[in-house]
Amino acid sequence: MSSTTVKSKQEYAESLDEECIKLSNALTRAAQMLSLNELRLIYLAVKKIPAGINATECLSNPSITITAAEFRARYGMDQDAAQKALKSSAKALYDRSVIWNLGDESETWTRWIWARTNYQNGSVSIKFTPDILPHLLKLQSHFTLLELNYVSAFKSANTVRLYSILSSWKSKGGKTFAIEDLHHQLDSNATCIKDFGQFRRHVLKSSVAEINGLTGLIVAYTPIKGAQGRVVKIAFTVNTKADIAKAASRMRDVAGLTSDEVVILGEYKWGYGKFSDAPDKWVRDSHRDSAVQAARRSSAILGRTVMEQEVLDAHLHYLKLMHEADKARSNASVSFVEG
């Protein structure tokens, strides 16, 4: 399996200005109501805000201009597609709002921009509203860092939004969402809200596969059912491939485990839940036996006794991740980081 190079801390820090943008966690977790190209336009505009500027200075400055050439270069479009996307996105963005959920069943709607130009001479200009600017400028804490190279590779707004939302919870190792809150943040359509099966097939599985295959994150999710058998919550775990690779190396060095044993137990150690969709044909006694043996040998690393069923669950999830990685590699050149 080919591997993606993991940047050192210094190299990563030096690349932030070029590759990343910051949004406040509050803005990231609000309902954004944007299409894929509208999200792309917002992110390019945020990237072009001068570093260190405050809200007053930003409001007094000219509007932010984005060219079709910039749109094409960043998102890998041909010139005609970039022109059409930029023109339609700028026009639609003027009527778009952020919806802030205040937690008491009330909402506040805030427009993204308060000025725009028509598409002309290969560019558009926009100006963010005063209510949005504090969520974009001079952020020192409680912010989400988004890598634009990853965002550029995504094929749907759902993937962009799920990646953004889960990135905001990365430092916590994940988040459990009430299903209604997740639908709100992702702006799910009526079909997905009514039918969890549709939501899982058309949003969760495809988006998680893209995130795992194209970014530095490893994401897993577990649906949680309520008393009537309906899914009421979804628990996500979020880890970085770099952290998993370091931990896997430590498990090899300290416990003397084989690479296969590290993978099997690593999936369990880092919080991945049961993979209920795993085909029975993927389960073999030899897999189970080796997993149980690995669990017994690494109990000191895991800090607890691993039950045989939990190890089997972990192994099934490993097989699922590898299956998704194979699918992702068929559609993109980026692959998992090897431990």
Stockholm file with secondary structure:
# STOCKHOLM 1.0

chainA/1-339         MSSTTVKSKQEYAESLDEECIKLSNALTRAAQMLSLNELRLIYLAVKKIPAGINATECLSNPSITITAAEFRARYGMDQDAAQKALKSSAKALYDRSVIWNLGDESETWTRWIWARTNYQNGSVSIKFTPDILPHLLKLQSHFTLLELNYVSAFKSANTVRLYSILSSWKSKGGKTFAIEDLHHQLDSNATCIKDFGQFRRHVLKSSVAEINGLTGLIVAYTPIKGAQGRVVKIAFTVNTKADIAKAASRMRDVAGLTSDEVVILGEYKWGYGKFSDAPDKWVRDSHRDSAVQAARRSSAILGRTVMEQEVLDAHLHYLKLMHEADKARSNASVSFVEG
#=GR chainA/1-339 SS CCCCCCCCHHHHHHHHHHHEEEEEHHHHHSBCCCCHHHHHHHHHHHHTSCTTCCHHHHHHSCCEEEEHHHHHHHHTCCHHHHHHHHHHHHHHHTTCEEEEECSSSCEEEEESEEEECCCBTTEEEEEECTTTGGGTSSCCSSEEEEEHHHHHHCCSHHHHHHHHHHHTTGGGTEEEEEHHHHHHHHTCCHHHHHCHHHHIIIIIHHHHHHHHHHSSEEEEEEEEECTTSCEEEEEEEEEEHHHHHHHHHHHHHHHCCCHHHHHHHHHHHTTCCCCTTCCGGGCCHHHHHHHHHHHHHTHHHHTSCCCHHHHHHHHHHHHHHHHHHHHHHHHCSCCCCCC
#=GC SS_cons         CCCCCCCCHHHHHHHHHHHEEEEEHHHHHSBCCCCHHHHHHHHHHHHTSCTTCCHHHHHHSCCEEEEHHHHHHHHTCCHHHHHHHHHHHHHHHTTCEEEEECSSSCEEEEESEEEECCCBTTEEEEEECTTTGGGTSSCCSSEEEEEHHHHHHCCSHHHHHHHHHHHTTGGGTEEEEEHHHHHHHHTCCHHHHHCHHHHIIIIIHHHHHHHHHHSSEEEEEEEEECTTSCEEEEEEEEEEHHHHHHHHHHHHHHHCCCHHHHHHHHHHHTTCCCCTTCCGGGCCHHHHHHHHHHHHHTHHHHTSCCCHHHHHHHHHHHHHHHHHHHHHHHHCSCCCCCC
//
